[in-house]
Structures are given as C-alpha cells and as structure tokens.
C-alpha cells in the first residue's frame, strides 16, 4: 500500500506515451502453469512444453526494475539478487523452482528486450511472472477520473498519485492490447519461461480508491496526511497534514469540516454505468443518478457545509433512498473494478492459450480501514469465482505485524482462495538490514536493522505462509538490494542460507496423515457490508479508531490467541465445498448487511451442535435492503438486543475476565443486550449489557451464541471465549501460532519458557526449519514442556502419523485396497496379511507390495508413488476371515503398522 514512491520515480523516468500493439509472430512457448496439490497444500505446477512437469512451493524473489538504480542504468542489485535467489533454490530437497517476479520499468518493446537479455544470461534461466503497471493510456477516448468533494466541487485526478484514468471502454480495450503485446513480446524474447502475469493499477498498483485532498497551487490530488494538504481554521492559521476522519469540531489537528476530501469516481462513464448496472435495485432506477459524497458519508441531507460533512452514524440504512443509493454506488465501484481486472486477465489467458497464472492485488479487508467503503475492494467473491483469476495478492500488514513478537497478518481474506483451487500470495516487502547502510538509519516501515532480526522476521513470515497454504514473493520495493547486495555479500548469503531451512521445512508439511490437525477457529468477513458504511467519518473524530477496531485490530489480536485462525468470506458459507467439521469457534466481525441466502447458510452451517458463534456490533442489522432493525439482529444472533440512547463512551467492564476496555468512544447506533435468557459477560460503564452468551437449541443438540454489542474485545476476552468453545490452544495467549496438518509454528511474544501443547499424543515429534537437520524432540508425547524462547523467536515442530489405507474389497479370494504413509509419501509400501483372524490369532501370510497405481489416492493426498494393492489369498475357504495391515515403510524407526480391518472370503 505504501509503494507510491517507487512508482513516482518511474513516472519521472518514463513518459506516459501510448505504445502501439505488436502482432504475435509465433505460438506461445512458455510452460503450462497451474495450481496443484502436493501433500495436501497448494503449490504451482510448471509443465514445460515438450518437457517434464514439476511442482514448486510458490516462494520466489520479486525484483523491481521500476526503480532509480535501473532507471540510471545500474542493474547490479537486480542481477545479484536474481543470481542469489537462483543459487539458494537449486537443491531438489527444497522443492522450490527458480522463479522471479519482475515489475517492469517500462512496457516498451525495447525495455522488454533489455530485460530478457538480463534474464537469459542467468543460469538456470528462472521462470518469470511479469508484473506490469497499466500506466499508459490511449491517445483517444481516455477519460480522467473525476473526484468530487462534499460541497460538490469536481477535480480531475490526472496529475495525482492515485488513479488518473477511468475504467472506460477505450481504456479497457487499450489495456487488453497492451497485455497481449507485453506478454507476446516477453515470450518471444525470453522463450519458454513466462509462467504468470500480475496486472497493477491505481493506488500503488493495488486497484483501490481512497479519499484525496487537493492542492490548489499545484493542481493535484494529495494523499491524506500530506503536509501540503491544508485547510482554514476560523480565527487561526491554516492547519495542515489533514486526515479525513478528524476535525468535525476542530478539536484535532487539521481544518474544520469535510469539504477538502474528494471521493471517486464521478467520470461520465462511471455515472452512466451505475444507472445501467445489473445490481441496481428497481427503486433507484427512476430518475437514476450517482450518489453524492455527502450521501456516501451518511450525512444529514439539506444541511449546508461544513455540517454536511458529519455522518449520521456508522451504517447506511436502506430505508433512506439516498443512503441506499450511496451503498449501491460504493458496491458498483467495486463491481466495476473487478470487471476490469477479470476482463484484462481473461485476455492474458486467451493470448497465452490458458498457460499462464494470472494475478492482481485486491481484497484488502484488513488493510484499508476508513477508506474501505469507497475503495472498490469489496467484491473479492467475483475474483475468486472467476476462471480468469488464479492468484490474489497483497502486502502483509503495515501495523504491528512488522514487529517481532507479533503475528504475520495479511491484508485480506486468504483462505477463501483454496475453495476455488486458487492461491493467496503474500507480498513480503520486509525492510531487512540490507535496506539501509551499515550504520542503519531506518527507512519507513523498517523495524529490523541487524542480520539476526531480519532472518527472524522472514523466518516467521515464510513458515506461517507455508503452513497456511499461501504463496510469497519477497519484494525489493526500491530496487536497492533489500534481499541481497553485492557490496554486502556476507550478510546477503547468510540471510538466504537461513531461508533454505524454511524452504525445506515447508516441503515436509503433510495434510493427509491420521494425526493431521485442522484449525478450529474461523473468521467470516463480509465484503458486502463495508459498502453500507459511512465513507469518511462513521464515528466522527473517532472514525479511524472505529475502522481499525472493526477488522484490523481484531485480526491482529486473533493472531495472538495461541491457536491458528482461518479467514473466509461470509459468502463462502453458501459454497458446498467449505468443510467446517473442525471449526469450534466462528467469528462474524462485520456481518451487518446479511442477505437471506447467507442467513440461511449461517443457520444451517454455523449454528450446529457444539459450536460457538461470536457476532460483533451491528451483526444482522440489515436484511435484503430492508430497513435496519434490531429485530433483524436478534434473528441472526438469537439474542434479543435494543438500541441505546444518547452518545456515551462505550467503555466496558468485562467481568468474566476481570478487565476494563472496549472502544472508549461513542457510536451511532449502539446496542445493548436485553435478553433475560442470556448470561451477562460484560456491561457498559454507562449502563446496560454489552456482551452476553446464550445456549440455543438446534436439531441434534445446541450451539452457543456470543454477542458483543461493541467492537474492540480485549485479547483476554477473545481467548476466554475460544477456551469456552473447546478450542485447542498450542501456546499461551499473546503468542502467534500457525498450524495445519502435521506442523505447528510458535512465534513468541515474550522471552521465557513455555509448554507447547500438541493436539494429541504423537508417535514422533521433531523440531524442524533448523540447519542442517531436524531434531527429534520426543516419542509418544502430547506436549513439549519448558521450551525456551526469546521474544520474536519462531520455533517449528512437526509430528508423524502411522500409515493409513483402506481394505476395500474381498471378492472371492481377491483382496483390493490401498495403503500409504504420508510421512514418506513417494515411497511405495506393503500390507501384511493374516488368514483366519487378526495378528496373533490368524496365520501370517507375509507382506504383499503396493504395486497397483491408484491415481485417485495420489490426487486426494497430493502424493506420488504406487499405493494400491490387489492380490489373491491362498487356501481361503468361503467364510474365512482375512485381516490386512498397512506396513510402515520406515520399519522399526517408524510408527508401527495400521490395522485396515477384516473381511471374509466368499
């Protein structure tokens, strides 16, 4: 999100000159690139044309040629990091292919050929993901983005830093030509290696809108907080460095009022498109028009500025036609953005014969804060469901996540991607010690300034992404050697040598074992509800705090529960392949506007016996664009609530954990629990129940509903709610944990000793991600006691499972089935057979090898090898029992054999 500087450098270096399309001269030569299953996790499969296929953990280096050094002809940082990455991903036991992402400085044919020359000189020649910023625009038909403030003033964003050109037909058609030309030229100049494309546009290349101020002197838009962004203060000197969520009363730095901030897009094509948009309700069709910024900020109609900038509350109530129009205009802007992304990526698929992986930045539900409602980032579901989109990407959080002792937090809803066989790709732009000189003066967002802390941050990030099933690209944003500098070769090589141990550990993740763990907490984030929130000041001068407390701060806290958390879209509940069997606690942080179909899915899939559902703030407030009501909230949560009166600060006493906390600021609306059947867990200091729990009967038993009437639950409260839900916690509260399958990573919040609790007694437990080898910790153990940690350490443990399989058939005397040991998944094994009874009773007939191909088994577990068996049992009269055991191929060092059951000969 904070990469504007590098882009501005490039805009100075490269004039915005339209580039004519170049016709394709030859068929596509690059590999067929797909997302595949390896041991139960998502990986990339690369199949060279006329050659072999290989899978790779999707970890790779991202180099920025759109940088000052390359612009000045200095490729030394680029070349050195490319070679360093290739050298440190060459070993076969890491299962990481040589692969680069390159952000193009220019999309001209000349620059593409120059870049290809650099890449062709590398050995091995890495696979390439092209990252292209759609900075050019057609000479004819282009249309400037129009931005409008709360007083109705309209400005172009042509000279701004955000999104200069509207997504009209001329722009889209031109960009389709550019995508086709760039990919074709790159494939011609760098044959056989282009495997993906990431398209970038708007703010930092990340496809979002945000409010902007305007500099009348320079005639350009300014990002909030810019020191040049000033406004008048009655009777005083102008105040500068303005922010859109402050200054309703003038009590905070900045000018009074809201009229200095502009929202987009109000170009002719945007406004016309809104009135022909398929999502527009019939009630808004007569005399259709776009929603004004005042309406989008939920302001009181008819009042004059600056009062017109004041929001009526946090939620746009569909009972007010102007508020409904505002919500739909927000939603339309998201739909317009995702339509552009899918159209351009469809062109990439078409021109490459569907061989490349396609990607875009999007879905920053956890990162955009106050600007989320008007960002255009609230339609992730469309991208996830599109066959033209393979990967969604985003940088990791710029908040506490940059600090050791905190979790690795993404800006979006990452786990939804796997439901459609897609990837979330973390952009790791950690400012390592190499981002500054030896006597380091930290640059913005740099929190580590020595080698060991740089290694520890990257180790935390990569292992968390690997266990979580995500891709990672390590981005040298400024192109000055953040991940390798030729003048500091020792530090650079040490950094990568330590990353190798993480690459090896990630390839040991196994999801198919009998002892495989599955996370028990899931967050369901709604990307519809943000469209129904006030665009600038939903909570007056506390708007930034409120926006942070709704999602970003909550997610930061959830990473410190001591247990892993999965993140889905709320609409994922309507999908048939979402498996919630392991989930004990479901969290609905922002389910304010819930359509009937999603409510039905919540009722049938979340409200099941034994589960706890935690709903926050205005959960269920709006249903199907009907008038907002507390009755609709009660229908969702099963707990009776009422609106509060007045505007008290919502500070609370959390009696069940002995703490005081909560927002500490007023909200409109705010709610209290009035259900006599609910158990009180917290109360407002101003009076009324703020947090309650209720057991609600459902078919087959009961579930527990917990309702928090205000955001900002303390971490202790979240931990206690999860404990009461029966969630397994690996580590103490405060520590960040990622776990899945056979592996857990614990990142320590504090220095000291702690006990790591495993999900069950495990046959063998190893500490992994170490150099040079894993270390066995214990056998047949359920915990690792008194383990030493320093603050910011990440320790990684894996456990084994006995072999598993299925004795499927015994037809006559012919036995059929399969057996595999996921600890050594490529190894074929054997089954031991007893006639007449189980081991110790029947006659041992020997071991029979798994010699029959079972592609269904291999596909399900993401493994290779031969794992089927089919043989005849000698001298087996009808009615004679036969027992089969899967043999552990690791022998005495393994976990023992597994009884697959018995059947009778016929």
ABEGO torsion letter per residue (X at the ends): XBAAAAAAAAAAABBBBBBBBBBBABBBABBBBBBBBBGGBBBBBBBBBGBBBBBBBBBBBBBBABBAAAAAGBAAAAAAAAAAAAAAAABAAAGBBBBBBBBBABABAAAAAAAAAAAAABOBBBBBBBBBBBABBBABGBBBBBBBBAAGBBBBAAABABBABBBBAAAAAAAAAAAAAAAAAAAAABBGABABBBBBBEBGGAGBBBBBBBBAAAGBBBBBGBAABBBBBBGBBBBBGBBAABGAAGABBEBBEAAABBBOBABAAAAAAAAABAABBAAAABGBBBBBAAAAAGBBBGBBOAAAABBAEABBBAABAAAAAAAAAAAAAAAAAAAAAAAAAAAAAAAAGGABBBBBBBGBAAAAEAAAAAAGAAAAAAAAABAABABBBBBBBABAAABBGBBBBBABBAAAAAAAGBBBBBBBABBBAAABBABBBBBBGBABABAAAAAAAAAAAAAAAAAAGBBBBBBBAAGAGAAEBAABAAAAAAAAAAAAAAAAAAAABBAABAABBBBABBBBBBAAAAAABBAABAAEAAAAAAAAAAAAAAAAAAAAAGBBBBBBBAAAAABAABBAAABABBBBAABABBBAAAAAAAAAAABBBGBBBBBBEABGABBGGBBBBAAAAAAAAGBBBBBBBEBBBABBBBAAAGBBBEAGBBBOBBBBBABAABBBABBBAAEEBABBBBBBBBBGEBBBBBBBABBGBBAAAAAAAAAAAGBBBABBBGBBBBBBEABBBBBBABBEBBBBBBABBBABBBBBGBOABBBBABBGBABBBGBBBBBGBBBBBBBBBBBBEBBABBBEABBBEBBBBAABAABBBBBBBBBGEBBGABBBAEBBBBABBBAAAAAAAGBBEBABBBBBBBGBBBGBBBBBBBBBAAEAABAEBBBAEBBBBX
